[in-house]
Amino acid sequence: MNKVCPINLALALAFLCVVPSLTHGAPQNDTLALTQFRFQTDAHGYLVSNWTGGDACTAAWRGVQCSPNGRIVGLSIPSLNLRGPIESLSTLTYLRLLDLHDNRLNGTIAPLSNCTSLELLYLSGNDFSGEIPPEIASLKILLRLDISDNNIHGQVPKELSQLTHLLTLRLQNNVLSGQVPDLCSSLVNLSELNMTNNELHGRLPDAMLKKFGNESFSGNNGLCGSTPLPDCSMTYETPPSSASTETVPSNPSSLPQTSTVIPPSKTQPRKGLSPGAIVAIVVAVSVAVLVVISFLVAHCCARGGGSSKNSMVESESWKRKSGSSNGSEKKVYGNGAADRDSDGTTETERSKLVFFDRRSEFELEDLLRASAEMLGKGNLGTVYRAVLDDGCTVAVKRLKDANPCERNEFEQYMDVVGKLKHPNIVRLRAYYYAKEEKLLVYDYLPNGSLHALLHGNRGPGRIPLDWTTRISLVLGAARGLARIHAEYSAAKIPHGNVKSSNVLLDKNGVACIADFGLSLLLNPVHAIARLGGCRAPEQAEMKRLSQEADVYSFGVLVLEVLTGRAPSQHPSPTRPRVELEGQDHVDMDLPKWVGSVVKEEWTSEVFDQELLRYKNIEEELVSMLNVGLACVVPQPEKRPTMLEVVKMVEDIRVEQSPLREDFDESRNSLSPSLATTEDGLP
């Protein structure tokens, strides 16, 4: 009996140790999973300062939402330059929202098949590869799935039809192939579908085409079906036989009795033209070609174009719409002979459009044939809106001051700019290099610039720019600039030209920062001169671009948004907005003007009159003013980083996430982070 008691006591103690682990083990495992995820992906340490403490829920880790029982139900950490796999998240079985868009995460998405409570899944703009796993069918209550802008290949699995609650399915800009499964019969709630720019082929189900339209499947040249798609019977269902090079007639009644082409044999008489007839035809055609060429050469010489051996293609529509018809605009070299570079490569061989995304390629000739409209002339060149034959619209910038730049240097800079992806940065799609012409092809953003919204049509009939929109645009621009600085923190590569005219609005009104890196192509003295009133004080002596100077320029932008005044010269105020008779005024830039007004304690006189009519925003205005003033301090080392600026602006107005409300009320929300997605403004 005495021997039994110690054993029972040991069992009791073991049970007491096991019970807490059964009770609290799962939440601790959730924290452990996130910790492992941070170790694997957060090489730059963006999460280190906040993801501290033994429990993710009690310590309120950044981007983490928890249920009352301490389980992690939401993780939203987009645009943090995270890089690595996501296997460690597979144990978060209570996870309902996962938003990791616009990072650099890689590997496959298969581990998330274990997160069976997921309702909102946003993984766009990463480097995921592999296939869409059939096990995705285990996410039975998934509402929105966005895995666009990755490198996912393979077929679209038919198992997607088992996600019967799905409202949104975004698969665009991947490398998906094979046929499109018919999802209409099972996914009756599906209201948004995007499969554009993949490698899909075969017949598209009529029900899919009818419900979602051709726009949801464009960029897949192999698809066929009902109008407006190509006819499958003509294009894909009767491929040409390898035994013949003849074109098969499209009319079935005109087909020969046998589709097999029998090669001529020694016993069969040879049919066709005689050798003499063939020689005569060849001679006649050659003579005709020579006559045509002679006529064209004579015509070109008569117009003064015979001195150049290169064949030059020029867009006449661009000249007409830009108001230039005297040949002053540079020409684009398309083909023909050319001098060889030092590496033995001809200008023609290397002078072509270079794309960063092979799914959206087109030829230089397509661009030159496009109807075009000049949008404006800036410090670095002229910008055109070009509409290609297929309806695609792009923005084309013709650089004017980068011509001395060597090809290798130019290509290196373009690689830096073109590989950066972020929802708040205008995307560079392609570039073109020739000795006398350099073109940059961007996504076209249709809603103009922040500068135009602030200063356009000041006077009667103007539609004021409200405070909510202003603070949203400032936040979007800050996020884009912060991503540039974070991506190239080691090399200290700046934007170099931060100003309100380079903050553009996409189709949904989301702010995107433009012209990243182009100032690096210029002499620093010229680049700094172009900054005008956005130039940092230290740049007057130290003629160089820097990330600290970018922060100063962004501070000027913030003050511009608050005051409604352009960053040019302003009178030194004895009383702001009131010019006293006989009083001398000293011109000063916008930061000095704002500083002098604040120093005299006339802070309310700083703000744009259009903002003063809104009630209950005084505290927000003053908070944003402090952000701007912090950015424009004269000492570069005392300015905040752009990541700190983003946090300061976010603290002024916190964006609402679906998880801040009852989760069921968020089922119609397209995204938990609207200010950085294509769904709209916050």
JOHU-V872821 format. One record per residue. PHI is phi as a letter, one per 40 degrees, with the letter a starting at -180 (NA if undefined). Layout:
PHI / PHI
This chain:
NA / c / c / c / d / d / c / c / c / c / c / c / c / c / c / c / c / c / d / c / c / c / c / b / c / c / d / c / c / c / c / c / c / c / c / c / c / c / d / c / b / c / c / c / g / c / b / c / c / b / c / b / h / c / b / c / c / c / c / f / c / d / g / b / b / b / c / d / c / g / c / c / b / a / b / b / b / c / f / b / g / c / a / i / c / b / d / c / c / c / c / c / c / c / c / b / b / b / b / b / c / f / b / b / c / b / g / b / c / d / d / c / c / c / c / c / c / c / b / b / b / b / b / c / g / b / b / c / b / g / b / c / c / d / c / c / c / c / c / c / b / c / b / b / b / b / b / c / f / b / b / c / b / g / c / c / c / c / c / c / c / c / c / c / c / c / b / b / b / b / b / c / f / b / b / c / b / g / c / c / c / c / b / c / c / b / c / c / c / c / b / b / b / a / b / c / f / b / b / c / a / g / c / c / d / d / c / c / c / c / c / b / g / c / c / c / b / c / g / b / c / c / c / a / i / c / d / c / c / c / c / c / c / c / c / b / c / b / c / c / c / c / c / a / b / c / c / c / c / c / c / d / c / c / c / c / c / b / c / c / c / c / c / c / b / c / c / c / c / c / c / h / c / c / d / c / c / c / c / c / c / c / c / c / c / c / c / c / c / c / c / c / c / c / c / c / c / c / c / c / c / c / c / g / b / c / c / b / c / c / c / b / b / b / c / c / c / c / c / c / c / c / g / b / b / b / g / c / c / c / c / b / c / b / a / h / c / a / c / c / c / c / c / g / c / c / d / c / c / b / c / a / c / b / b / c / b / c / c / b / c / a / c / d / c / c / c / c / c / c / c / b / b / c / c / i / b / b / c / b / i / b / b / b / c / b / b / c / c / c / g / c / b / b / b / b / b / c / c / b / b / b / c / c / c / c / d / c / c / c / c / c / c / c / c / c / c / c / c / c / b / a / c / b / b / c / c / c / c / a / a / b / b / a / c / b / a / b / b / b / b / b / c / c / b / c / b / g / b / c / c / c / c / c / b / c / f / c / h / c / g / c / c / c / c / c / c / c / c / c / c / c / c / c / c / c / c / c / c / c / c / c / c / c / c / c / c / b / c / c / c / f / c / c / c / g / a / c / a / c / c / b / b / b / b / c / c / b / g / c / c / b / c / b / g / c / g / c / c / c / c / c / c / d / c / c / c / c / c / c / c / f / c / c / c / c / d / c / c / c / b / c / c / a / c / a / c / c / c / d / c / c / c / c / c / c / c / c / c / c / c / c / c / g / b / c / c / b / c / b / c / c / c / c / b / d / g / b / c / c / c / g / c / c / b / b / c / a / c / c / d / c / c / c / c / c / c / c / c / c / g / b / d / c / c / c / c / d / d / c / c / c / c / c / c / g / b / d / c / c / c / c / c / c / c / c / c / c / c / c / c / b / c / c / c / d / c / c / c / c / c / c / c / c / c / d / c / c / c / c / c / c / b / c / c / c / b / d / c / c / b / c / c / c / c / c / c / c / c / c / a / c / b / c / c / b / b / c / c / i / c / c
